[in-house]
């Protein structure tokens, strides 16, 4: 379970970082819509994905400290 949570955390963090970077680049170049979504929505989804990754890592860290 620990290994699975670590991989989920890593993948969610990488995906979130990519979405945030894409949203920031799009907005800086003056584009308001990307892939049919507003850029703000993509930014929010990227932040949520990074948060999910952080929470997965937090679960792993707290589980390790209990042992």
MDTraj code that builds the backbone (N, CA, C; nanometers):
import mdtraj as md
import numpy as np

residues = "UNK UNK UNK UNK UNK UNK UNK UNK UNK UNK UNK UNK UNK UNK UNK UNK UNK UNK UNK UNK UNK UNK UNK UNK UNK UNK UNK UNK UNK UNK UNK UNK UNK UNK UNK UNK UNK UNK UNK UNK UNK UNK UNK UNK UNK UNK UNK UNK UNK UNK UNK UNK UNK UNK UNK UNK UNK UNK UNK UNK UNK UNK UNK UNK UNK UNK UNK".split()
xyz = np.array([
    [0.0820, -0.1191, 0.0000],
    [0.0000, 0.0000, 0.0000],
    [0.0866, 0.1257, 0.0000],
    [0.1972, 0.1179, 0.0740],
    [0.2851, 0.2340, 0.0810],
    [0.3444, 0.2675, -0.0557],
    [0.3862, 0.1650, -0.1277],
    [0.4442, 0.1855, -0.2603],
    [0.3407, 0.2428, -0.3562],
    [0.2182, 0.1923, -0.3477],
    [0.1116, 0.2425, -0.4335],
    [0.0832, 0.3902, -0.4055],
    [0.0773, 0.4270, -0.2787],
    [0.0529, 0.5673, -0.2440],
    [0.1674, 0.6575, -0.2894],
    [0.2903, 0.6077, -0.2797],
    [0.4041, 0.6867, -0.3268],
    [0.3942, 0.7123, -0.4769],
    [0.3589, 0.6095, -0.5539],
    [0.3480, 0.6267, -0.6988],
    [0.2308, 0.7151, -0.7356],
    [0.1194, 0.7004, -0.6656],
    [0.0047, 0.7883, -0.6916],
    [0.0428, 0.9328, -0.6614],
    [0.1127, 0.9541, -0.5512],
    [0.1569, 1.0885, -0.5156],
    [0.2500, 1.1486, -0.6183],
    [0.3434, 1.0674, -0.6664],
    [0.4368, 1.1172, -0.7679],
    [0.3657, 1.1516, -0.8977],
    [0.2802, 1.0610, -0.9433],
    [0.2099, 1.0853, -1.0693],
    [0.1153, 1.2038, -1.0599],
    [0.0447, 1.2148, -0.9477],
    [-0.0460, 1.3283, -0.9307],
    [0.0321, 1.4600, -0.9250],
    [0.1453, 1.4586, -0.8586],
    [0.2274, 1.5793, -0.8518],
    [0.2823, 1.6217, -0.9859],
    [0.3292, 1.5248, -1.0635],
    [0.3827, 1.5565, -1.1963],
    [0.2716, 1.6058, -1.2884],
    [0.1565, 1.5378, -1.2841],
    [0.0441, 1.5805, -1.3683],
    [-0.0042, 1.7192, -1.3277],
    [-0.0112, 1.7450, -1.1982],
    [-0.0532, 1.8764, -1.1500],
    [0.0437, 1.9859, -1.1900],
    [0.1718, 1.9572, -1.1782],
    [0.2723, 2.0555, -1.2165],
    [0.2648, 2.0860, -1.3659],
    [0.2432, 1.9835, -1.4468],
    [0.2307, 2.0044, -1.5907],
    [0.1076, 2.0883, -1.6232],
    [-0.0029, 2.0632, -1.5563],
    [-0.1246, 2.1407, -1.5823],
    [-0.1087, 2.2861, -1.5401],
    [-0.0445, 2.3079, -1.4256],
    [-0.0226, 2.4452, -1.3793],
    [0.0707, 2.5188, -1.4745],
    [0.1754, 2.4522, -1.5200],
    [0.2681, 2.5156, -1.6138],
    [0.1985, 2.5482, -1.7454],
    [0.1152, 2.4560, -1.7940],
    [0.0405, 2.4784, -1.9180],
    [-0.0557, 2.5947, -1.9029],
    [-0.1253, 2.6003, -1.7897],
    [-0.2201, 2.7089, -1.7660],
    [-0.1474, 2.8434, -1.7555],
    [-0.0358, 2.8447, -1.6859],
    [0.0392, 2.9699, -1.6715],
    [0.0940, 3.0168, -1.8055],
    [0.1483, 2.9247, -1.8829],
    [0.2003, 2.9615, -2.0153],
    [0.0886, 3.0131, -2.1055],
    [-0.0246, 2.9439, -2.1030],
    [-0.1373, 2.9864, -2.1873],
    [-0.1838, 3.1264, -2.1488],
    [-0.1946, 3.1493, -2.0209],
    [-0.2437, 3.2797, -1.9755],
    [-0.1441, 3.3904, -2.0057],
    [-0.0157, 3.3632, -1.9916],
    [0.0853, 3.4643, -2.0199],
    [0.0924, 3.4990, -2.1682],
    [0.0539, 3.4054, -2.2528],
    [0.0527, 3.4337, -2.3961],
    [-0.0800, 3.4918, -2.4429],
    [-0.1747, 3.5118, -2.3510],
    [-0.2995, 3.5773, -2.3859],
    [-0.4117, 3.4839, -2.4271],
    [-0.3941, 3.3562, -2.4055],
    [-0.4973, 3.2584, -2.4403],
    [-0.5871, 3.2369, -2.3186],
    [-0.7183, 3.2451, -2.3389],
    [-0.8117, 3.2283, -2.2284],
    [-0.8719, 3.0884, -2.2236],
    [-0.8665, 3.0149, -2.3338],
    [-0.9208, 2.8794, -2.3409],
    [-0.8143, 2.7855, -2.3959],
    [-0.8019, 2.6683, -2.3340],
    [-0.7078, 2.5670, -2.3804],
    [-0.7765, 2.4309, -2.3693],
    [-0.7785, 2.3584, -2.4776],
    [-0.8408, 2.2252, -2.4839],
    [-0.9883, 2.2305, -2.4449],
    [-1.0534, 2.3405, -2.4761],
    [-1.1953, 2.3530, -2.4476],
    [-1.2290, 2.3970, -2.3064],
    [-1.1306, 2.4214, -2.2243],
    [-1.1520, 2.4646, -2.0863],
    [-1.0929, 2.6032, -2.0654],
    [-1.1495, 2.6756, -1.9707],
    [-1.0887, 2.8025, -1.9345],
    [-0.9556, 2.7758, -1.8658],
    [-0.8626, 2.8651, -1.8848],
    [-0.7295, 2.8467, -1.8291],
    [-0.7348, 2.8436, -1.6759],
    [-0.8235, 2.9207, -1.6166],
    [-0.8377, 2.9191, -1.4705],
    [-0.8824, 2.7838, -1.4185],
    [-0.9664, 2.7152, -1.4955],
    [-1.0101, 2.5819, -1.4573],
    [-0.8942, 2.4837, -1.4617],
    [-0.8108, 2.4946, -1.5638],
    [-0.6928, 2.4084, -1.5718],
    [-0.5961, 2.4353, -1.4572],
    [-0.5820, 2.5616, -1.4212],
    [-0.4956, 2.5965, -1.3083],
    [-0.5494, 2.5355, -1.1795],
    [-0.6787, 2.5465, -1.1578],
    [-0.7397, 2.4905, -1.0378],
    [-0.7281, 2.3387, -1.0345],
    [-0.7459, 2.2731, -1.1482],
    [-0.7319, 2.1275, -1.1537],
    [-0.5872, 2.0856, -1.1261],
    [-0.4924, 2.1625, -1.1758],
    [-0.3515, 2.1325, -1.1487],
    [-0.3170, 2.1487, -1.0020],
    [-0.3691, 2.2515, -0.9394],
    [-0.3455, 2.2721, -0.7966],
    [-0.4079, 2.1585, -0.7163],
    [-0.5275, 2.1149, -0.7563],
    [-0.5943, 2.0044, -0.6874],
    [-0.5152, 1.8746, -0.7026],
    [-0.4582, 1.8513, -0.8196],
    [-0.3783, 1.7305, -0.8412],
    [-0.2525, 1.7332, -0.7551],
    [-0.1876, 1.8486, -0.7452],
    [-0.0697, 1.8584, -0.6591],
    [-0.1064, 1.8394, -0.5129],
    [-0.2213, 1.8895, -0.4724],
    [-0.2673, 1.8699, -0.3358],
    [-0.2931, 1.7224, -0.3078],
    [-0.3531, 1.6525, -0.4031],
    [-0.3766, 1.5085, -0.3863],
    [-0.2438, 1.4338, -0.3723],
    [-0.1455, 1.4732, -0.4507],
    [-0.0133, 1.4123, -0.4385],
    [0.0496, 1.4380, -0.3030],
    [0.0365, 1.5591, -0.2528],
    [0.0893, 1.5919, -0.1200],
    [0.0196, 1.5117, -0.0106],
    [-0.1106, 1.4942, -0.0244],
    [-0.1840, 1.4168, 0.0755],
    [-0.1423, 1.2697, 0.0741],
    [-0.1146, 1.2160, -0.0440],
    [-0.0656, 1.0779, -0.0506],
    [0.0694, 1.0650, 0.0192],
    [0.1578, 1.1595, -0.0038],
    [0.2868, 1.1576, 0.0640],
    [0.2702, 1.1745, 0.2151],
    [0.1770, 1.2571, 0.2558],
    [0.1531, 1.2776, 0.3982],
    [0.1060, 1.1494, 0.4660],
    [0.0199, 1.0754, 0.3996],
    [-0.0267, 0.9478, 0.4551],
    [0.0902, 0.8516, 0.4724],
    [0.1782, 0.8471, 0.3730],
    [0.2947, 0.7586, 0.3824],
    [0.3855, 0.8020, 0.4970],
    [0.4102, 0.9315, 0.5095],
    [0.4991, 0.9800, 0.6158],
    [0.4421, 0.9546, 0.7545],
    [0.3135, 0.9769, 0.7727],
    [0.2546, 0.9537, 0.9050],
    [0.2495, 0.8053, 0.9375],
    [0.2319, 0.7219, 0.8362],
    [0.2314, 0.5778, 0.8602],
    [0.3710, 0.5299, 0.8999],
    [0.4730, 0.5875, 0.8383],
    [0.6103, 0.5487, 0.8714],
    [0.6473, 0.5929, 1.0135],
    [0.5982, 0.7080, 1.0570],
    [0.6338, 0.7571, 1.1897],
    [0.5643, 0.6782, 1.3000],
    [0.4530, 0.6122, 1.2691],
    [0.3843, 0.5310, 1.3697],
    [0.4556, 0.3991, 1.3980],
    [0.5335, 0.3533, 1.3025],
    [0.6018, 0.2237, 1.3200],
    [0.7204, 0.2331, 1.4106],
])
top = md.Topology()
chain = top.add_chain()
for i, resn in enumerate(residues, 1):
    res = top.add_residue(resn, chain, resSeq=i)
    for name in ("N", "CA", "C"):
        top.add_atom(name, md.element.get_by_symbol(name[0]), res)
traj = md.Trajectory(xyz[None], top)
